[in-house]
Amino acid sequence: MNPGSVFFDEEFAFHDGETGEKLFLVLGTVGSISVVAKTTSQQNGRGTTYGCQEKDRFHNFYLPPKSCYFKKSTWVCLNEFYELCPRDMLKKRFDGKIKPLCTIENTILRPLQDCALISLDITTQQQEIVTACLVSGQASSHAANTPSAAAKPGAP
């Protein structure tokens, strides 16, 4: 699972033992572990300035509407991280339970990865995995996945 990939999982396993539908974003993969973060479109007191929201009650990264696949305002939840096995995820893809949706542009992904790395909730092992997969932040030719210039100010 490549960093920046966004998936829809029909049976996402939450930390509380519940399962349900959820979009998640891959922050990094090393060996048999992918570190991912879930997303939400529920604001619930989260900031709406593009980028890292480290001072919010729950650490997150805000993506404005139409960033990649997201048609609504979306927050990547960086107050809890999940470690998934790429092999298990591949099986779920073949079973039709996980669907790839898009890939976040490197110009968005790198600041998002940097934001994740300063979360108080990321473990040392998760930090090492994300750090090993830091993207360059260079723009690619897939301009359709980047937010509009008005929604994308400089560094967060």
DSSP file (Angstrom, degrees, kcal/mol; ACC not computed):
  #  RESIDUE AA STRUCTURE BP1 BP2  ACC     N-H-->O    O-->H-N    N-H-->O    O-->H-N    TCO  KAPPA ALPHA  PHI   PSI    X-CA   Y-CA   Z-CA
    1    1 A M              0   0    0      0, 0.0     3,-0.1     0, 0.0    27,-0.0   0.000 360.0 360.0 360.0 121.5    0.0    0.0    0.0
    2    2 A N    >   -     0   0    0      1,-0.1     3,-2.1    26,-0.1    24,-0.3  -0.514 360.0 -97.1 -84.1 144.0    1.6    3.2   -1.2
    3    3 A P  T 3  S+     0   0    0      0, 0.0    24,-0.2     0, 0.0    -1,-0.1  -0.332 111.4  27.8 -56.4 135.9    1.8    6.4    0.9
    4    4 A G  T 3  S+     0   0    0     22,-3.2   100,-3.1     1,-0.3     2,-0.2   0.239  85.9 135.5  94.5 -12.4   -1.0    8.8   -0.1
    5    5 A S  E <   -A  103   0A   0     -3,-2.1    21,-2.5    98,-0.2     2,-0.5  -0.494  41.4-153.7 -71.3 136.5   -3.3    6.0   -1.2
    6    6 A V  E     -AB 102  25A   0     96,-2.9    95,-3.3    19,-0.2    96,-1.1  -0.944  15.3-176.3-113.7 132.5   -6.9    6.5    0.0
    7    7 A F  E     -AB 100  24A   0     17,-2.6    17,-2.4    -2,-0.5     2,-0.5  -0.901  24.5-137.7-127.0 153.9   -9.2    3.4    0.4
    8    8 A F  E     -AB  99  23A   0     91,-2.7    91,-2.6    -2,-0.3     2,-0.5  -0.969  22.9-165.9-107.3 123.9  -12.8    2.7    1.4
    9    9 A D  E >   -AB  98  22A   0     13,-2.8    13,-2.0    -2,-0.5     3,-0.8  -0.953  15.5-163.8-115.3 121.1  -13.1   -0.2    3.7
   10   10 A E  E 3  S+     0   0A   0     87,-3.0    -1,-0.1    -2,-0.5    88,-0.1   0.739  94.4  33.3 -71.4 -23.4  -16.5   -1.7    4.3
   11   11 A E  E 3  S+     0   0A   0     86,-0.4    -1,-0.2    11,-0.1    10,-0.2  -0.342  77.8 171.0-131.8  51.7  -15.3   -3.5    7.4
   12   12 A F  E <   - B   0  20A   0      8,-2.2     8,-1.6    -3,-0.8     2,-0.8  -0.450  30.4-134.4 -65.0 131.8  -12.7   -1.2    9.0
   13   13 A A  E     - B   0  19A   0      6,-0.2     6,-0.2    -2,-0.2     2,-0.1  -0.811  21.2-155.4 -94.0 110.9  -11.7   -2.5   12.4
   14   14 A F    >   -     0   0    0      4,-2.7     3,-1.8    -2,-0.8    68,-0.0  -0.379  28.7-107.8 -81.5 162.2  -11.7    0.4   14.9
   15   15 A H  T 3  S+     0   0    0      1,-0.3    -1,-0.1     2,-0.1    -2,-0.0   0.764 117.0  61.9 -61.8 -26.4   -9.6    0.4   18.1
   16   16 A D  T 3  S-     0   0    0      2,-0.1    -1,-0.3     1,-0.1     3,-0.1   0.418 120.9-104.9 -83.0   4.6  -12.7   -0.1   20.3
   17   17 A G  S <  S+     0   0    0     -3,-1.8    -2,-0.1     1,-0.3     2,-0.1   0.260  83.0 123.0  93.6 -12.7  -13.4   -3.4   18.6
   18   18 A E        -     0   0    0     -5,-0.1    -4,-2.7     1,-0.0    -1,-0.3  -0.396  47.6-150.3 -76.1 158.9  -16.2   -2.2   16.4
   19   19 A T  E     +B   13   0A   0     -6,-0.2     2,-0.3    -3,-0.1    -6,-0.2  -0.953  29.2 134.0-127.1 152.3  -16.2   -2.5   12.6
   20   20 A G  E     -B   12   0A   0     -8,-1.6    -8,-2.2    -2,-0.3     2,-0.2  -0.981  56.0 -55.3-176.8 178.0  -17.8   -0.2   10.0
   21   21 A E  E     +     0   0A   0     -2,-0.3     2,-0.3   -10,-0.2   -11,-0.2  -0.513  61.1 157.6 -73.4 135.6  -17.4    1.7    6.8
   22   22 A K  E     -B    9   0A   0    -13,-2.0   -13,-2.8    -2,-0.2     2,-0.4  -0.972  39.1-133.1-160.3 142.4  -14.5    4.1    6.8
   23   23 A L  E     -B    8   0A   0     16,-0.3    16,-2.0    -2,-0.3     2,-0.3  -0.808  32.9-176.7 -90.1 138.5  -12.1    5.9    4.4
   24   24 A F  E     -BC   7  38A   0    -17,-2.4   -17,-2.6    -2,-0.4     2,-0.4  -0.973  17.7-143.4-138.3 156.8   -8.5    5.7    5.4
   25   25 A L  E     -BC   6  37A   0     12,-2.8    12,-2.2    -2,-0.3     2,-0.5  -0.951  18.5-127.3-121.5 134.6   -5.2    7.1    4.1
   26   26 A V  E     + C   0  36A   0    -21,-2.5   -22,-3.2    -2,-0.4    10,-0.2  -0.700  23.6 178.5 -83.1 125.0   -1.9    5.3    4.0
   27   27 A L  E     -     0   0A   0      8,-3.0     2,-0.3    -2,-0.5     9,-0.2   0.715  66.1 -23.8 -95.0 -27.3    0.9    7.4    5.6
   28   28 A G  E     - C   0  35A   0      7,-1.3     7,-3.0   -26,-0.1     2,-0.4  -0.910  49.5-151.1-179.7 152.0    3.7    4.8    5.1
   29   29 A T  E     + C   0  34A   0     -2,-0.3     2,-0.4   100,-0.3     5,-0.2  -0.992  14.4 171.6-137.6 128.3    4.5    1.1    4.6
   30   30 A V  E >   - C   0  33A   0      3,-2.4     3,-1.8    -2,-0.4     2,-0.2  -0.983  64.6 -45.2-134.6 123.7    7.6   -0.8    5.6
   31   31 A G  T 3  S-     0   0    0     -2,-0.4     0, 0.0     1,-0.3     0, 0.0  -0.363 125.5 -11.9  59.4-121.6    7.7   -4.5    5.3
   32   32 A S  T 3  S+     0   0    0     -2,-0.2     2,-0.4    53,-0.1    -1,-0.3   0.149 120.7  81.6-101.1  19.4    4.5   -6.0    6.7
   33   33 A I  E <   -C   30   0A   0     -3,-1.8    -3,-2.4    52,-0.2     2,-0.5  -0.985  50.3-172.8-130.9 127.8    3.1   -2.9    8.3
   34   34 A S  E     -CD  29  84A   0     50,-3.0    50,-3.0    -2,-0.4     2,-0.6  -0.972  17.4-145.7-111.1 129.9    1.2    0.0    6.8
   35   35 A V  E     +CD  28  83A   0     -7,-3.0    -8,-3.0    -2,-0.5    -7,-1.3  -0.856  29.2 174.5 -94.1 123.9    0.5    3.0    9.1
   36   36 A V  E     -CD  26  82A   0     46,-2.8    46,-2.5    -2,-0.6     2,-0.4  -0.868  23.0-150.7-128.9 160.9   -2.8    4.5    8.2
   37   37 A A  E     -C   25   0A   0    -12,-2.2   -12,-2.8    -2,-0.3    44,-0.1  -0.990  19.8-128.5-129.5 140.2   -5.1    7.2    9.5
   38   38 A K  E     -C   24   0A   0     42,-0.5    39,-2.5    -2,-0.4     2,-0.3  -0.388  21.9-139.9 -80.7 165.5   -8.9    7.3    9.2
   39   39 A T  E     -E   76   0B   0    -16,-2.0   -16,-0.3    37,-0.2     2,-0.3  -0.812  13.2-166.6-121.2 163.6  -10.7   10.3    7.8
   40   40 A T  E     -E   75   0B   0     35,-2.0    35,-3.0    -2,-0.3   -18,-0.0  -0.991  23.0-158.6-146.1 151.7  -14.0   12.1    8.7
   41   41 A S        +     0   0    0     -2,-0.3     2,-0.6    33,-0.2    32,-0.1   0.281  69.5 103.9-106.9   6.5  -16.2   14.7    7.1
   42   42 A Q        -     0   0    0      1,-0.2     4,-0.1    33,-0.1    33,-0.0  -0.806  58.2-159.5 -91.3 117.7  -17.7   15.6   10.5
   43   43 A Q    >   +     0   0    0     -2,-0.6     3,-2.2     2,-0.1    -1,-0.2   0.951  19.2 170.6 -65.6 -51.6  -16.2   18.9   11.7
   44   44 A N  T 3  S-     0   0    0      1,-0.3    -1,-0.1     2,-0.0    -2,-0.1   0.853  83.1 -40.9  41.3  51.9  -16.9   18.6   15.4
   45   45 A G  T 3  S+     0   0    0      1,-0.3    -1,-0.3    12,-0.1    12,-0.2   0.489 102.5 140.6  82.6   3.1  -14.9   21.6   16.4
   46   46 A R    <   -     0   0    0     -3,-2.2    -1,-0.3     1,-0.1    13,-0.1  -0.484  56.1-102.0 -79.7 151.9  -12.0   21.0   14.0
   47   47 A G        -     0   0    0     -2,-0.1    -1,-0.1     6,-0.1     6,-0.1  -0.252  17.1-150.5 -70.2 158.7  -10.3   23.9   12.2
   48   48 A T        +     0   0    0      2,-0.1     2,-0.5    14,-0.1    -1,-0.1   0.025  58.6 113.2-121.6  26.0  -11.1   24.7    8.6
   49   49 A T  S    S-     0   0    0      2,-0.1    13,-0.4     1,-0.1    -2,-0.1  -0.871  81.0 -98.7 -94.6 130.1   -7.7   26.2    7.6
   50   50 A Y  S    S+     0   0    0     -2,-0.5     2,-0.3   101,-0.1    13,-0.2  -0.153  84.9  11.0 -48.5 132.0   -5.9   24.0    5.0
   51   51 A G  E    S+F   62   0B   0     11,-2.2    11,-3.0     2,-0.1     2,-0.2  -0.662 103.6  14.8 109.9-155.8   -3.3   21.9    6.6
   52   52 A C  E     -F   61   0B   0     -2,-0.3     2,-0.3     9,-0.2     9,-0.2  -0.397  44.1-171.1 -70.6 127.7   -2.1   20.8   10.0
   53   53 A Q  E >   +F   60   0B   0      7,-3.4     3,-1.1    -2,-0.2     7,-0.6  -0.556  25.5 152.0-114.7  63.0   -4.5   21.4   12.9
   54   54 A E  T 3   +     0   0    0     -2,-0.3    -1,-0.1     1,-0.2     5,-0.1   0.695  69.2  55.6 -71.2 -18.5   -2.1   20.6   15.8
   55   55 A K  T 3  S+     0   0    0     -3,-0.2    -1,-0.2     3,-0.1     4,-0.1   0.520  83.6 104.7 -93.8  -4.9   -3.9   22.9   18.2
   56   56 A D  S <  S-     0   0    0     -3,-1.1     3,-0.1     4,-0.1   -10,-0.1  -0.295  90.6-106.0 -65.6 160.5   -7.3   21.4   17.8
   57   57 A R  S    S+     0   0    0    -12,-0.2     2,-0.5     1,-0.2    -1,-0.1   0.903 116.1  36.8 -54.6 -42.3   -8.6   19.1   20.6
   58   58 A F  S    S-     0   0    0     -5,-0.0    -1,-0.2     0, 0.0    -2,-0.1  -0.962  99.8-118.0-116.1 116.8   -7.9   16.2   18.3
   59   59 A H        +     0   0    0     -2,-0.5    19,-2.0    19,-0.2     2,-0.3  -0.227  52.9 148.6 -52.7 130.8   -4.8   16.5   16.1
   60   60 A N  E     -FG  53  77B   0     -7,-0.6    -7,-3.4    17,-0.2     2,-0.4  -0.948  45.9-122.5-157.2 173.0   -5.8   16.4   12.4
   61   61 A F  E     -FG  52  76B   0     15,-1.6    15,-2.8    -2,-0.3     2,-0.4  -0.991  28.6-140.3-128.6 121.6   -5.0   17.6    8.9
   62   62 A Y  E     -FG  51  75B   0    -11,-3.0   -11,-2.2    -2,-0.4    13,-0.2  -0.687  15.2-171.7 -89.9 130.6   -7.8   19.5    7.1
   63   63 A L  E     - G   0  74B   0     11,-3.5    11,-2.7    -2,-0.4     3,-0.1  -0.985  21.6-132.1-117.5 123.0   -8.4   19.0    3.3
   64   64 A P    >   -     0   0    0      0, 0.0     3,-1.3     0, 0.0     8,-0.1  -0.185  43.7 -67.9 -69.1 165.6  -10.8   21.3    1.6
   65   65 A P  T 3  S+     0   0    0      0, 0.0     6,-0.2     0, 0.0     7,-0.1  -0.183 120.0  24.4 -53.3 145.2  -13.6   20.1   -0.6
   66   66 A K  T 3  S+     0   0    0      4,-2.4     2,-0.7     1,-0.3     5,-0.2   0.606  77.3 145.7  72.3  16.6  -12.5   18.5   -3.9
   67   67 A S  S X  S-     0   0    0     -3,-1.3     3,-1.9     3,-0.4    -1,-0.3  -0.767  81.4 -46.8 -77.9 117.0   -9.1   17.6   -2.7
   68   68 A C  T 3  S-     0   0    0     77,-0.8    78,-0.1    -2,-0.7    36,-0.1  -0.361 127.7 -15.1  56.7-127.8   -8.5   14.3   -4.5
   69   69 A Y  T 3  S+     0   0    0     -2,-0.1     2,-0.3    76,-0.1    -1,-0.3   0.701 108.9 110.5 -77.8 -22.2  -11.6   12.2   -4.2
   70   70 A F    <   +     0   0    0     -3,-1.9    -4,-2.4     1,-0.2    -3,-0.4  -0.390  38.0 177.5 -70.5 118.2  -13.1   14.2   -1.3
   71   71 A K  S    S+     0   0    0     -2,-0.3     2,-0.2    -6,-0.2    -1,-0.2   0.668  70.5  47.3 -88.8 -19.3  -16.2   16.2   -2.4
   72   72 A K  S    S-     0   0    0     -7,-0.1    -5,-0.3    -5,-0.1    -6,-0.2  -0.692 107.4 -74.3-113.9 167.2  -16.7   17.5    1.2
   73   73 A S        -     0   0    0     -2,-0.2     2,-0.4   -32,-0.1    -1,-0.1  -0.422  58.5-164.5 -56.1 136.1  -14.4   19.1    3.8
   74   74 A T  E     - G   0  63B   0    -11,-2.7   -11,-3.5    -4,-0.1     2,-0.5  -0.990  16.7-158.8-136.2 138.6  -12.3   16.2    5.1
   75   75 A W  E     -EG  40  62B   0    -35,-3.0   -35,-2.0    -2,-0.4     2,-0.7  -0.970  13.8-143.6-116.0 127.4  -10.2   15.8    8.2
   76   76 A V  E     -EG  39  61B   0    -15,-2.8   -15,-1.6    -2,-0.5     2,-0.7  -0.825  27.0-130.4 -87.4 119.2   -7.5   13.2    8.4
   77   77 A C  E     + G   0  60B   0    -39,-2.5     3,-0.4    -2,-0.7   -39,-0.4  -0.605  33.3 172.5 -79.7 109.5   -7.6   12.1   12.0
   78   78 A L        +     0   0    0    -19,-2.0    43,-0.4    -2,-0.7   -18,-0.2   0.053  62.1  83.0-107.5  24.0   -4.0   12.2   13.4
   79   79 A N  S    S+     0   0    0      1,-0.3     2,-0.3   -20,-0.3    -1,-0.2   0.419 100.0  31.3-102.7  -3.0   -5.0   11.5   17.0
   80   80 A E  S    S-     0   0    0     -3,-0.4   -42,-0.5   -21,-0.2     2,-0.3  -0.938  70.2-163.9-153.5 135.6   -5.1    7.7   16.4
   81   81 A F        -     0   0    0     40,-0.3     2,-0.4    -2,-0.3   -44,-0.2  -0.841   6.7-148.6-119.2 153.1   -3.1    5.6   14.0
   82   82 A Y  E     -D   36   0A   0    -46,-2.5   -46,-2.8    -2,-0.3     2,-0.6  -0.951   5.5-146.4-123.9 142.0   -3.7    2.1   12.7
   83   83 A E  E     -D   35   0A   0     -2,-0.4     2,-0.3   -48,-0.2   -48,-0.2  -0.939  25.1-177.8-108.3 116.1   -1.2   -0.6   11.7
   84   84 A L  E     -D   34   0A   0    -50,-3.0   -50,-3.0    -2,-0.6     3,-0.1  -0.828  28.1-123.0-115.1 152.0   -2.5   -2.7    8.9
   85   85 A C     >  -     0   0    0     -2,-0.3     4,-2.3   -52,-0.2     3,-0.4  -0.842  14.7-147.9 -92.8 117.7   -1.0   -5.7    7.1
   86   86 A P  H  > S+     0   0    0      0, 0.0     4,-2.3     0, 0.0     5,-0.2   0.848  98.6  55.9 -55.2 -35.5   -0.7   -5.1    3.4
   87   87 A R  H  > S+     0   0    0      2,-0.2     4,-1.9     1,-0.2     5,-0.1   0.913 108.6  46.5 -63.6 -42.6   -1.2   -8.8    2.7
   88   88 A D  H  > S+     0   0    0     -3,-0.4     4,-2.2     1,-0.2    -1,-0.2   0.882 111.8  51.7 -66.0 -37.6   -4.5   -8.8    4.6
   89   89 A M  H  X S+     0   0    0     -4,-2.3     4,-2.0     2,-0.2    -2,-0.2   0.880 106.8  53.4 -67.2 -37.1   -5.6   -5.6    2.8
   90   90 A L  H  X S+     0   0    0     -4,-2.3     4,-2.4     2,-0.2    -1,-0.2   0.912 108.3  50.2 -63.0 -42.2   -4.9   -7.2   -0.5
   91   91 A K  H  X S+     0   0    0     -4,-1.9     4,-1.9     1,-0.2    -2,-0.2   0.921 109.5  50.6 -61.0 -43.9   -7.1  -10.2    0.4
   92   92 A K  H  <>S+     0   0    0     -4,-2.2     5,-2.8     1,-0.2     6,-1.0   0.851 108.6  53.2 -63.4 -33.4   -9.9   -7.8    1.4
   93   93 A R  H ><5S+     0   0    0     -4,-2.0     3,-1.3     4,-0.2    -2,-0.2   0.929 108.7  48.1 -65.4 -44.5   -9.4   -6.0   -2.0
   94   94 A F  H 3<5S+     0   0    0     -4,-2.4    -2,-0.2     1,-0.3    -1,-0.2   0.832 110.2  52.9 -64.4 -30.6   -9.9   -9.3   -3.8
   95   95 A D  T 3<5S-     0   0    0     -4,-1.9    -1,-0.3    -5,-0.2    -2,-0.2   0.480 116.6-117.3 -81.7  -2.5  -12.9  -10.0   -1.6
   96   96 A G  T < 5S+     0   0    0     -3,-1.3    -3,-0.2    -4,-0.2    -2,-0.1   0.642  85.6 113.6  78.6  15.3  -14.4   -6.6   -2.7
   97   97 A K  S   <S+     0   0    0     -5,-2.8   -87,-3.0    -6,-0.2     2,-0.4   0.658  73.0  46.6 -94.1 -17.8  -14.4   -5.2    0.9
   98   98 A I  E     -A    9   0A   0     -6,-1.0   -89,-0.2   -89,-0.2    -2,-0.2  -0.988  67.6-171.1-124.4 134.9  -11.7   -2.6    0.3
   99   99 A K  E     -A    8   0A   0    -91,-2.6   -91,-2.7    -2,-0.4     2,-0.2  -0.988  22.2-128.5-126.4 130.2  -11.8   -0.3   -2.7
  100  100 A P  E     +A    7   0A   0      0, 0.0   -93,-0.2     0, 0.0     3,-0.1  -0.563  27.1 177.5 -72.2 139.2   -9.0    2.1   -3.8
  101  101 A L  E     -     0   0A   0    -95,-3.3     2,-0.3     1,-0.4   -94,-0.2   0.790  50.7 -43.9-110.6 -44.3  -10.3    5.6   -4.3
  102  102 A C  E     -A    6   0A   0    -96,-1.1   -96,-2.9   -98,-0.0     2,-0.4  -0.963  47.0-105.9-170.8 178.8   -7.4    7.9   -5.2
  103  103 A T  E     -A    5   0A   0     -2,-0.3   -98,-0.2   -98,-0.2     2,-0.2  -0.996  32.4-126.6-127.1 126.6   -3.9    8.9   -4.4
  104  104 A I        -     0   0    0   -100,-3.1    42,-0.1    -2,-0.4   -37,-0.0  -0.490  34.7-106.1 -69.7 136.1   -3.2   12.2   -2.6
  105  105 A E    >>  -     0   0    0     40,-0.4     4,-3.3    -2,-0.2     3,-1.5  -0.276  22.6-119.5 -60.5 147.1   -0.7   14.4   -4.4
  106  106 A N  H 3> S+     0   0    0     32,-0.3     4,-2.4     1,-0.3    33,-0.2   0.819 113.1  63.6 -58.6 -32.5    2.8   14.6   -2.9
  107  107 A T  H 34 S+     0   0    0     31,-0.2    -1,-0.3     1,-0.2    32,-0.1   0.725 115.8  31.4 -67.4 -19.6    2.4   18.4   -2.4
  108  108 A I  H <> S+     0   0    0     -3,-1.5     4,-1.6     2,-0.1    -2,-0.2   0.767 117.2  56.6 -98.5 -41.0   -0.4   17.6    0.0
  109  109 A L  H  X S+     0   0    0     -4,-3.3     4,-3.1     1,-0.2     5,-0.2   0.897 100.8  55.7 -62.8 -43.5    0.9   14.3    1.4
  110  110 A R  H  X S+     0   0    0     -4,-2.4     4,-2.8     1,-0.2     5,-0.2   0.938 109.8  44.4 -60.9 -48.6    4.3   15.6    2.6
  111  111 A P  H  > S+     0   0    0      0, 0.0     4,-2.2     0, 0.0    -1,-0.2   0.866 114.4  52.4 -62.2 -31.7    2.8   18.3    4.9
  112  112 A L  H  X S+     0   0    0     -4,-1.6     4,-2.3     2,-0.2    -2,-0.2   0.917 110.0  47.0 -67.7 -43.7    0.3   15.7    6.0
  113  113 A Q  H  X S+     0   0    0     -4,-3.1     4,-2.1     2,-0.2    -1,-0.2   0.924 112.0  50.9 -61.9 -44.3    3.1   13.2    6.9
  114  114 A D  H  X S+     0   0    0     -4,-2.8     4,-0.7     1,-0.2    -2,-0.2   0.893 109.9  50.7 -59.8 -40.1    5.0   16.0    8.7
  115  115 A C  H >< S+     0   0    0     -4,-2.2     3,-0.9     1,-0.2     4,-0.3   0.906 108.7  51.5 -63.8 -42.9    1.8   16.8   10.6
  116  116 A A  H >< S+     0   0    0     -4,-2.3     3,-1.6     1,-0.2    -1,-0.2   0.888 103.0  59.9 -60.5 -39.3    1.4   13.1   11.6
  117  117 A L  H 3< S+     0   0    0     -4,-2.1    -1,-0.2     1,-0.3    -2,-0.2   0.699 103.9  49.8 -67.2 -19.2    5.0   13.0   12.9
  118  118 A I  T << S+     0   0    0     -3,-0.9    -1,-0.3    -4,-0.7    -2,-0.2   0.383  83.3 119.1 -99.1   4.3    4.3   15.7   15.4
  119  119 A S    X   -     0   0    0     -3,-1.6     3,-0.8    -4,-0.3   -40,-0.1  -0.441  63.9-140.7 -66.7 140.5    1.2   14.1   16.8
  120  120 A L  T 3  S+     0   0    0      1,-0.2    -1,-0.1    -2,-0.1   -41,-0.1   0.612  99.4  60.1 -73.7 -11.9    1.4   13.1   20.5
  121  121 A D  T 3  S+     0   0    0    -43,-0.4     2,-0.4    -5,-0.1   -40,-0.3   0.415  78.0 101.7-100.2   0.7   -0.4    9.9   19.6
  122  122 A I    <   -     0   0    0     -3,-0.8     2,-0.1    -6,-0.2   -44,-0.0  -0.704  67.3-132.8 -88.5 136.0    2.0    8.4   17.2
  123  123 A T     >  -     0   0    0     -2,-0.4     4,-2.5     1,-0.1     5,-0.2  -0.353  23.3-108.9 -80.5 166.5    4.2    5.6   18.5
  124  124 A T  H  > S+     0   0    0      2,-0.2     4,-2.3     1,-0.2     5,-0.1   0.914 120.7  50.1 -60.8 -43.6    8.0    5.4   17.9
  125  125 A Q  H  > S+     0   0    0      1,-0.2     4,-2.0     2,-0.2    -1,-0.2   0.913 111.2  48.5 -62.4 -42.9    7.5    2.5   15.5
  126  126 A Q  H  > S+     0   0    0      1,-0.2     4,-2.5     2,-0.2     5,-0.2   0.899 109.9  52.7 -64.3 -40.0    4.8    4.3   13.6
  127  127 A Q  H  X S+     0   0    0     -4,-2.5     4,-2.9     1,-0.2     5,-0.2   0.918 108.1  51.2 -59.6 -43.9    7.1    7.4   13.4
  128  128 A E  H  X S+     0   0    0     -4,-2.3     4,-2.0     2,-0.2    -1,-0.2   0.892 110.8  48.2 -62.0 -40.3    9.9    5.3   11.9
  129  129 A I  H  X S+     0   0    0     -4,-2.0     4,-0.7     2,-0.2  -100,-0.3   0.940 114.8  44.1 -66.6 -47.4    7.6    3.8    9.3
  130  130 A V  H >< S+     0   0    0     -4,-2.5     3,-1.1     1,-0.2    -2,-0.2   0.924 113.2  51.8 -64.0 -43.5    6.2    7.2    8.2
  131  131 A T  H >< S+     0   0    0     -4,-2.9     3,-1.3     1,-0.3    -1,-0.2   0.886 105.5  55.4 -60.2 -39.8    9.7    8.8    8.3
  132  132 A A  H 3< S+     0   0    0     -4,-2.0    -1,-0.3     1,-0.3    -2,-0.2   0.690 112.9  43.8 -66.1 -17.0   11.0    6.0    6.0
  133  133 A C  T << S+     0   0    0     -3,-1.1    -1,-0.3    -4,-0.7    -2,-0.2   0.162  76.1 145.4-116.0  17.3    8.3    6.8    3.5
  134  134 A L    <   -     0   0    0     -3,-1.3     2,-0.1    -4,-0.1   -24,-0.1  -0.352  41.6-139.3 -59.2 130.5    8.4   10.6    3.5
  135  135 A V        -     0   0    0    -29,-0.1    -1,-0.1     1,-0.1    -2,-0.0  -0.454  17.0-114.3 -87.5 166.0    7.6   11.9    0.0
  136  136 A S        -     0   0    0     -2,-0.1     3,-0.1     2,-0.1    -1,-0.1   0.736  34.1-129.5 -75.1 -23.1    9.5   14.7   -1.6
  137  137 A G        +     0   0    0      1,-0.3     2,-0.2   -27,-0.0    -1,-0.1   0.560  56.7 147.2  82.8   7.0    6.6   17.1   -1.8
  138  138 A Q        -     0   0    0      1,-0.1    -1,-0.3   -32,-0.1   -32,-0.3  -0.547  53.6-110.6 -75.5 140.6    7.3   17.8   -5.5
  139  139 A A        -     0   0    0     -2,-0.2     2,-0.2   -33,-0.2    -1,-0.1  -0.453  33.6-154.6 -68.9 141.8    4.2   18.5   -7.7
  140  140 A S        -     0   0    0     -2,-0.1    -1,-0.1     2,-0.1   -35,-0.0  -0.486  32.6 -96.4-107.0-175.9    3.4   15.8  -10.2
  141  141 A S  S    S+     0   0    0      1,-0.2     2,-1.2    -2,-0.2     3,-0.2   0.414 100.0  93.8 -83.2   3.6    1.5   16.0  -13.4
  142  142 A H    >   +     0   0    0      1,-0.2     3,-1.8     2,-0.1    -1,-0.2  -0.486  43.0 159.0 -94.5  65.4   -1.8   14.9  -11.8
  143  143 A A  G >   +     0   0    0     -2,-1.2     3,-1.5     1,-0.3    -1,-0.2   0.696  59.6  77.2 -62.9 -19.9   -3.1   18.4  -11.2
  144  144 A A  G 3  S+     0   0    0      1,-0.3    -1,-0.3    -3,-0.2   -76,-0.2   0.731  91.5  54.3 -64.3 -20.9   -6.7   17.1  -10.9
  145  145 A N  G <  S+     0   0    0     -3,-1.8   -77,-0.8   -78,-0.1   -40,-0.4   0.462  90.6  90.2 -93.9  -0.4   -6.0   15.8   -7.4
  146  146 A T  S <  S-     0   0    0     -3,-1.5     3,-0.1    -4,-0.2     6,-0.0  -0.682  81.6-108.7 -96.7 150.6   -4.7   19.1   -5.9
  147  147 A P        -     0   0    0      0, 0.0   -81,-0.1     0, 0.0    -1,-0.1  -0.272  48.0 -84.5 -68.9 163.1   -6.9   21.6   -4.2
  148  148 A S    >>  -     0   0    0      1,-0.1     3,-0.8     3,-0.1     4,-0.7  -0.222  40.0-108.2 -64.1 159.3   -7.6   24.9   -6.0
  149  149 A A  G >4 S+     0   0    0      1,-0.3     3,-0.7     2,-0.2    -1,-0.1   0.856 120.7  56.0 -58.8 -35.2   -5.0   27.7   -5.5
  150  150 A A  G 34 S+     0   0    0      1,-0.2    -1,-0.3     3,-0.0    -2,-0.0   0.826 110.1  44.9 -67.1 -30.0   -7.4   29.6   -3.3
  151  151 A A  G <4 S+     0   0    0     -3,-0.8    -1,-0.2     1,-0.2    -2,-0.2   0.485 106.2  66.2 -91.1  -3.3   -7.8   26.6   -1.0
  152  152 A K    <<  +     0   0    0     -3,-0.7    -1,-0.2    -4,-0.7     3,-0.1  -0.698  62.7 172.8-124.9  80.7   -4.1   25.9   -0.9
  153  153 A P        -     0   0    0      0, 0.0    -2,-0.0     0, 0.0    -3,-0.0  -0.087  44.6 -76.0 -72.1-175.2   -2.1   28.6    0.8
  154  154 A G  S    S-     0   0    0      1,-0.2     0, 0.0     2,-0.1     0, 0.0   0.471  89.6 -19.4 -61.5-148.5    1.6   28.1    1.6
  155  155 A A              0   0    0      1,-0.2    -1,-0.2    -3,-0.1  -104,-0.0  -0.264 360.0 360.0 -62.2 144.3    2.9   26.0    4.4
  156  156 A P              0   0    0      0, 0.0    -1,-0.2     0, 0.0    -2,-0.1   0.496 360.0 360.0 -67.7 360.0    0.4   25.2    7.2
